[in-house]
Every structure is written in structure tokens, then in C-alpha cells.
Amino acid sequence: MTAVPVDDVVALRLICDGCGAAGPRAVPGTAHHEAWLLLWGQARQDGWRGHDRAIGPHYCPRCAN
């Protein structure tokens, strides 16, 4: 899994399946599904690539190229 809980159970952070780097953003939300949609939308704008679902795989901008 590449979307992992951070500090509390309602925040997610993206982890690169290529190099293991953590995404720059942790996104809090009232439900994991809502938080995932927000996190992935922002991550794609930052250059992350991968599956649209939290199950992955996902790659940081460096590994996506």
C-alpha cells in the first residue's frame, strides 16, 4: 500500500513505490476516501504518477520519469 496513515487515523501521506520517498504533503480528512481523493489530486499536480486508487503503485516525480 502506498497511501499510509500519518500521526492520526484520518491523515494520509503518499510513499513512492520506486525509491520509498514520502510525498511532501500529508492530507487530513474526515474519511480516508475523501482524504485520498484530495491527496492524489494534489500529488498528480506535483508530478506523481500511478494508479488512481490508494492501493498503488505510485511513483514520485523523479521515479515517474
Summary of the structure (lengths in Angstrom):
residues: 65
radius of gyration: 10.5
end to end distance: 21.0
largest distance: 33.0
contacts: 190
relative contact order: 0.27
helix: 28%
strand: 29%
